[in-house]
Amino acid sequence: MGNSQEFSPLDAVGQWLKSSLSQDLRRLQKEILRWLEPSRFYSNFDSL
């Protein structure tokens, strides 16, 4: 590990995994919140 400018492909994969995973987690969190609090999202249909 002498050269600090050396770029490891694992670093790139790790960065990509981190960013895509965090996006998926945010989407999943939104879905879960929608399941847990449907009234907040579907309150428009209460009057039907």
PDB file of N, CA, C and O in Angstrom, chain B, residues numbered from 101:
ATOM      1  N   MET B 101       0.851  -1.199   0.000  1.00  0.00           N
ATOM      2  CA  MET B 101       0.000   0.000   0.000  1.00  0.00           C
ATOM      3  C   MET B 101       0.887   1.248   0.000  1.00  0.00           C
ATOM      4  O   MET B 101       0.655   2.170   0.783  1.00  0.00           O
ATOM      5  N   GLY B 102       1.880   1.284  -0.856  1.00  0.00           N
ATOM      6  CA  GLY B 102       2.797   2.409  -0.844  1.00  0.00           C
ATOM      7  C   GLY B 102       2.218   3.631  -1.534  1.00  0.00           C
ATOM      8  O   GLY B 102       2.307   4.743  -1.013  1.00  0.00           O
ATOM      9  N   ASN B 103       1.626   3.430  -2.700  1.00  0.00           N
ATOM     10  CA  ASN B 103       1.173   4.573  -3.495  1.00  0.00           C
ATOM     11  C   ASN B 103      -0.239   4.967  -3.092  1.00  0.00           C
ATOM     12  O   ASN B 103      -1.174   4.185  -3.264  1.00  0.00           O
ATOM     13  N   SER B 104      -0.400   6.172  -2.559  1.00  0.00           N
ATOM     14  CA  SER B 104      -1.718   6.615  -2.104  1.00  0.00           C
ATOM     15  C   SER B 104      -2.587   7.064  -3.276  1.00  0.00           C
ATOM     16  O   SER B 104      -3.803   7.195  -3.136  1.00  0.00           O
ATOM     17  N   GLN B 105      -1.960   7.301  -4.440  1.00  0.00           N
ATOM     18  CA  GLN B 105      -2.736   7.732  -5.607  1.00  0.00           C
ATOM     19  C   GLN B 105      -3.323   6.534  -6.349  1.00  0.00           C
ATOM     20  O   GLN B 105      -4.128   6.689  -7.267  1.00  0.00           O
ATOM     21  N   GLU B 106      -2.909   5.347  -5.939  1.00  0.00           N
ATOM     22  CA  GLU B 106      -3.422   4.136  -6.568  1.00  0.00           C
ATOM     23  C   GLU B 106      -4.910   3.991  -6.253  1.00  0.00           C
ATOM     24  O   GLU B 106      -5.319   4.066  -5.094  1.00  0.00           O
ATOM     25  N   PHE B 107      -5.706   3.785  -7.290  1.00  0.00           N
ATOM     26  CA  PHE B 107      -7.154   3.677  -7.072  1.00  0.00           C
ATOM     27  C   PHE B 107      -7.580   2.225  -7.182  1.00  0.00           C
ATOM     28  O   PHE B 107      -7.371   1.579  -8.208  1.00  0.00           O
ATOM     29  N   SER B 108      -8.173   1.726  -6.125  1.00  0.00           N
ATOM     30  CA  SER B 108      -8.600   0.329  -6.108  1.00  0.00           C
ATOM     31  C   SER B 108      -9.995   0.192  -6.685  1.00  0.00           C
ATOM     32  O   SER B 108     -10.880   0.977  -6.345  1.00  0.00           O
ATOM     33  N   PRO B 109     -10.210  -0.789  -7.551  1.00  0.00           N
ATOM     34  CA  PRO B 109     -11.563  -1.033  -8.089  1.00  0.00           C
ATOM     35  C   PRO B 109     -12.561  -1.328  -6.981  1.00  0.00           C
ATOM     36  O   PRO B 109     -13.749  -1.027  -7.100  1.00  0.00           O
ATOM     37  N   LEU B 110     -12.058  -1.922  -5.898  1.00  0.00           N
ATOM     38  CA  LEU B 110     -12.945  -2.195  -4.765  1.00  0.00           C
ATOM     39  C   LEU B 110     -13.498  -0.902  -4.188  1.00  0.00           C
ATOM     40  O   LEU B 110     -14.646  -0.855  -3.747  1.00  0.00           O
ATOM     41  N   ASP B 111     -12.678   0.152  -4.190  1.00  0.00           N
ATOM     42  CA  ASP B 111     -13.167   1.440  -3.694  1.00  0.00           C
ATOM     43  C   ASP B 111     -14.326   1.924  -4.548  1.00  0.00           C
ATOM     44  O   ASP B 111     -15.336   2.406  -4.036  1.00  0.00           O
ATOM     45  N   ALA B 112     -14.162   1.786  -5.874  1.00  0.00           N
ATOM     46  CA  ALA B 112     -15.225   2.233  -6.778  1.00  0.00           C
ATOM     47  C   ALA B 112     -16.495   1.428  -6.534  1.00  0.00           C
ATOM     48  O   ALA B 112     -17.590   1.986  -6.462  1.00  0.00           O
ATOM     49  N   VAL B 113     -16.338   0.119  -6.409  1.00  0.00           N
ATOM     50  CA  VAL B 113     -17.505  -0.735  -6.164  1.00  0.00           C
ATOM     51  C   VAL B 113     -18.155  -0.377  -4.833  1.00  0.00           C
ATOM     52  O   VAL B 113     -19.380  -0.328  -4.721  1.00  0.00           O
ATOM     53  N   GLY B 114     -17.321  -0.126  -3.827  1.00  0.00           N
ATOM     54  CA  GLY B 114     -17.855   0.239  -2.516  1.00  0.00           C
ATOM     55  C   GLY B 114     -18.631   1.541  -2.574  1.00  0.00           C
ATOM     56  O   GLY B 114     -19.718   1.652  -2.006  1.00  0.00           O
ATOM     57  N   GLN B 115     -18.069   2.531  -3.264  1.00  0.00           N
ATOM     58  CA  GLN B 115     -18.760   3.813  -3.388  1.00  0.00           C
ATOM     59  C   GLN B 115     -20.091   3.627  -4.106  1.00  0.00           C
ATOM     60  O   GLN B 115     -21.116   4.161  -3.681  1.00  0.00           O
ATOM     61  N   TRP B 116     -20.066   2.855  -5.211  1.00  0.00           N
ATOM     62  CA  TRP B 116     -21.293   2.653  -5.982  1.00  0.00           C
ATOM     63  C   TRP B 116     -22.340   1.931  -5.136  1.00  0.00           C
ATOM     64  O   TRP B 116     -23.516   2.293  -5.134  1.00  0.00           O
ATOM     65  N   LEU B 117     -21.886   0.898  -4.416  1.00  0.00           N
ATOM     66  CA  LEU B 117     -22.814   0.155  -3.558  1.00  0.00           C
ATOM     67  C   LEU B 117     -23.417   1.067  -2.506  1.00  0.00           C
ATOM     68  O   LEU B 117     -24.615   1.014  -2.232  1.00  0.00           O
ATOM     69  N   LYS B 118     -22.560   1.917  -1.911  1.00  0.00           N
ATOM     70  CA  LYS B 118     -23.050   2.790  -0.846  1.00  0.00           C
ATOM     71  C   LYS B 118     -24.115   3.743  -1.375  1.00  0.00           C
ATOM     72  O   LYS B 118     -25.167   3.923  -0.763  1.00  0.00           O
ATOM     73  N   SER B 119     -23.822   4.353  -2.528  1.00  0.00           N
ATOM     74  CA  SER B 119     -24.768   5.348  -3.051  1.00  0.00           C
ATOM     75  C   SER B 119     -26.070   4.680  -3.491  1.00  0.00           C
ATOM     76  O   SER B 119     -27.153   5.176  -3.182  1.00  0.00           O
ATOM     77  N   SER B 120     -25.974   3.559  -4.211  1.00  0.00           N
ATOM     78  CA  SER B 120     -27.197   2.914  -4.688  1.00  0.00           C
ATOM     79  C   SER B 120     -27.981   2.328  -3.519  1.00  0.00           C
ATOM     80  O   SER B 120     -29.212   2.356  -3.523  1.00  0.00           O
ATOM     81  N   LEU B 121     -27.282   1.801  -2.525  1.00  0.00           N
ATOM     82  CA  LEU B 121     -27.969   1.238  -1.366  1.00  0.00           C
ATOM     83  C   LEU B 121     -28.696   2.317  -0.586  1.00  0.00           C
ATOM     84  O   LEU B 121     -29.824   2.112  -0.138  1.00  0.00           O
ATOM     85  N   SER B 122     -28.053   3.470  -0.422  1.00  0.00           N
ATOM     86  CA  SER B 122     -28.705   4.537   0.344  1.00  0.00           C
ATOM     87  C   SER B 122     -29.940   5.030  -0.397  1.00  0.00           C
ATOM     88  O   SER B 122     -30.947   5.364   0.226  1.00  0.00           O
ATOM     89  N   GLN B 123     -29.866   5.079  -1.742  1.00  0.00           N
ATOM     90  CA  GLN B 123     -31.049   5.473  -2.507  1.00  0.00           C
ATOM     91  C   GLN B 123     -32.168   4.460  -2.306  1.00  0.00           C
ATOM     92  O   GLN B 123     -33.319   4.832  -2.078  1.00  0.00           O
ATOM     93  N   ASP B 124     -31.823   3.170  -2.393  1.00  0.00           N
ATOM     94  CA  ASP B 124     -32.828   2.129  -2.202  1.00  0.00           C
ATOM     95  C   ASP B 124     -33.412   2.191  -0.797  1.00  0.00           C
ATOM     96  O   ASP B 124     -34.615   2.006  -0.612  1.00  0.00           O
ATOM     97  N   LEU B 125     -32.561   2.451   0.191  1.00  0.00           N
ATOM     98  CA  LEU B 125     -33.045   2.513   1.568  1.00  0.00           C
ATOM     99  C   LEU B 125     -33.999   3.681   1.753  1.00  0.00           C
ATOM    100  O   LEU B 125     -35.001   3.563   2.457  1.00  0.00           O
ATOM    101  N   ARG B 126     -33.687   4.818   1.115  1.00  0.00           N
ATOM    102  CA  ARG B 126     -34.598   5.964   1.221  1.00  0.00           C
ATOM    103  C   ARG B 126     -35.942   5.625   0.590  1.00  0.00           C
ATOM    104  O   ARG B 126     -36.996   5.948   1.137  1.00  0.00           O
ATOM    105  N   ARG B 127     -35.893   4.965  -0.576  1.00  0.00           N
ATOM    106  CA  ARG B 127     -37.142   4.592  -1.242  1.00  0.00           C
ATOM    107  C   ARG B 127     -37.926   3.618  -0.365  1.00  0.00           C
ATOM    108  O   ARG B 127     -39.138   3.753  -0.198  1.00  0.00           O
ATOM    109  N   LEU B 128     -37.213   2.630   0.195  1.00  0.00           N
ATOM    110  CA  LEU B 128     -37.860   1.636   1.058  1.00  0.00           C
ATOM    111  C   LEU B 128     -38.464   2.304   2.279  1.00  0.00           C
ATOM    112  O   LEU B 128     -39.567   1.961   2.703  1.00  0.00           O
ATOM    113  N   GLN B 129     -37.732   3.265   2.845  1.00  0.00           N
ATOM    114  CA  GLN B 129     -38.240   3.969   4.024  1.00  0.00           C
ATOM    115  C   GLN B 129     -39.533   4.698   3.685  1.00  0.00           C
ATOM    116  O   GLN B 129     -40.476   4.700   4.476  1.00  0.00           O
ATOM    117  N   LYS B 130     -39.574   5.321   2.503  1.00  0.00           N
ATOM    118  CA  LYS B 130     -40.794   6.021   2.094  1.00  0.00           C
ATOM    119  C   LYS B 130     -41.952   5.044   1.967  1.00  0.00           C
ATOM    120  O   LYS B 130     -43.066   5.329   2.407  1.00  0.00           O
ATOM    121  N   GLU B 131     -41.684   3.880   1.359  1.00  0.00           N
ATOM    122  CA  GLU B 131     -42.738   2.880   1.203  1.00  0.00           C
ATOM    123  C   GLU B 131     -43.240   2.406   2.562  1.00  0.00           C
ATOM    124  O   GLU B 131     -44.447   2.300   2.782  1.00  0.00           O
ATOM    125  N   ILE B 132     -42.318   2.124   3.467  1.00  0.00           N
ATOM    126  CA  ILE B 132     -42.707   1.644   4.801  1.00  0.00           C
ATOM    127  C   ILE B 132     -43.528   2.699   5.525  1.00  0.00           C
ATOM    128  O   ILE B 132     -44.527   2.380   6.171  1.00  0.00           O
ATOM    129  N   LEU B 133     -43.108   3.959   5.419  1.00  0.00           N
ATOM    130  CA  LEU B 133     -43.871   5.024   6.065  1.00  0.00           C
ATOM    131  C   LEU B 133     -45.264   5.097   5.468  1.00  0.00           C
ATOM    132  O   LEU B 133     -46.238   5.371   6.170  1.00  0.00           O
ATOM    133  N   ARG B 134     -45.355   4.847   4.153  1.00  0.00           N
ATOM    134  CA  ARG B 134     -46.670   4.898   3.514  1.00  0.00           C
ATOM    135  C   ARG B 134     -47.542   3.751   4.019  1.00  0.00           C
ATOM    136  O   ARG B 134     -48.748   3.913   4.204  1.00  0.00           O
ATOM    137  N   TRP B 135     -46.915   2.574   4.242  1.00  0.00           N
ATOM    138  CA  TRP B 135     -47.686   1.443   4.763  1.00  0.00           C
ATOM    139  C   TRP B 135     -48.134   1.712   6.197  1.00  0.00           C
ATOM    140  O   TRP B 135     -49.260   1.391   6.576  1.00  0.00           O
ATOM    141  N   LEU B 136     -47.238   2.308   6.990  1.00  0.00           N
ATOM    142  CA  LEU B 136     -47.548   2.514   8.407  1.00  0.00           C
ATOM    143  C   LEU B 136     -48.553   3.640   8.609  1.00  0.00           C
ATOM    144  O   LEU B 136     -49.332   3.611   9.561  1.00  0.00           O
ATOM    145  N   GLU B 137     -48.541   4.629   7.724  1.00  0.00           N
ATOM    146  CA  GLU B 137     -49.454   5.758   7.883  1.00  0.00           C
ATOM    147  C   GLU B 137     -50.231   5.994   6.594  1.00  0.00           C
ATOM    148  O   GLU B 137     -50.064   7.027   5.947  1.00  0.00           O
ATOM    149  N   PRO B 138     -51.078   5.041   6.220  1.00  0.00           N
ATOM    150  CA  PRO B 138     -51.808   5.177   4.954  1.00  0.00           C
ATOM    151  C   PRO B 138     -52.765   6.356   4.969  1.00  0.00           C
ATOM    152  O   PRO B 138     -53.052   6.944   3.926  1.00  0.00           O
ATOM    153  N   SER B 139     -53.259   6.702   6.149  1.00  0.00           N
ATOM    154  CA  SER B 139     -54.256   7.776   6.220  1.00  0.00           C
ATOM    155  C   SER B 139     -53.654   9.093   5.746  1.00  0.00           C
ATOM    156  O   SER B 139     -54.349   9.917   5.151  1.00  0.00           O
ATOM    157  N   ARG B 140     -52.366   9.295   6.008  1.00  0.00           N
ATOM    158  CA  ARG B 140     -51.744  10.548   5.599  1.00  0.00           C
ATOM    159  C   ARG B 140     -51.685  10.639   4.073  1.00  0.00           C
ATOM    160  O   ARG B 140     -51.785  11.725   3.503  1.00  0.00           O
ATOM    161  N   PHE B 141     -51.519   9.475   3.414  1.00  0.00           N
ATOM    162  CA  PHE B 141     -51.351   9.497   1.967  1.00  0.00           C
ATOM    163  C   PHE B 141     -52.680   9.324   1.239  1.00  0.00           C
ATOM    164  O   PHE B 141     -52.828   9.776   0.104  1.00  0.00           O
ATOM    165  N   TYR B 142     -53.635   8.680   1.876  1.00  0.00           N
ATOM    166  CA  TYR B 142     -54.894   8.375   1.200  1.00  0.00           C
ATOM    167  C   TYR B 142     -56.062   9.127   1.821  1.00  0.00           C
ATOM    168  O   TYR B 142     -57.215   8.731   1.651  1.00  0.00           O
ATOM    169  N   SER B 143     -55.776  10.203   2.536  1.00  0.00           N
ATOM    170  CA  SER B 143     -56.857  10.936   3.202  1.00  0.00           C
ATOM    171  C   SER B 143     -57.808  11.543   2.182  1.00  0.00           C
ATOM    172  O   SER B 143     -58.942  11.885   2.517  1.00  0.00           O
ATOM    173  N   ASN B 144     -57.350  11.680   0.922  1.00  0.00           N
ATOM    174  CA  ASN B 144     -58.215  12.242  -0.114  1.00  0.00           C
ATOM    175  C   ASN B 144     -59.408  11.335  -0.377  1.00  0.00           C
ATOM    176  O   ASN B 144     -60.461  11.799  -0.814  1.00  0.00           O
ATOM    177  N   PHE B 145     -59.243  10.044  -0.111  1.00  0.00           N
ATOM    178  CA  PHE B 145     -60.301   9.096  -0.428  1.00  0.00           C
ATOM    179  C   PHE B 145     -61.261   8.895   0.739  1.00  0.00           C
ATOM    180  O   PHE B 145     -62.230   8.145   0.624  1.00  0.00           O
ATOM    181  N   ASP B 146     -60.998   9.557   1.853  1.00  0.00           N
ATOM    182  CA  ASP B 146     -61.852   9.360   3.020  1.00  0.00           C
ATOM    183  C   ASP B 146     -63.274   9.834   2.754  1.00  0.00           C
ATOM    184  O   ASP B 146     -64.228   9.295   3.316  1.00  0.00           O
ATOM    185  N   SER B 147     -63.418  10.838   1.901  1.00  0.00           N
ATOM    186  CA  SER B 147     -64.744  11.420   1.694  1.00  0.00           C
ATOM    187  C   SER B 147     -65.558  10.630   0.674  1.00  0.00           C
ATOM    188  O   SER B 147     -66.741  10.909   0.482  1.00  0.00           O
ATOM    189  N   LEU B 148     -64.933   9.639   0.011  1.00  0.00           N
ATOM    190  CA  LEU B 148     -65.669   8.890  -1.014  1.00  0.00           C
ATOM    191  C   LEU B 148     -66.698   7.957  -0.379  1.00  0.00           C
ATOM    192  O   LEU B 148     -67.410   7.248  -1.091  1.00  0.00           O
TER     193      LEU B 148
END
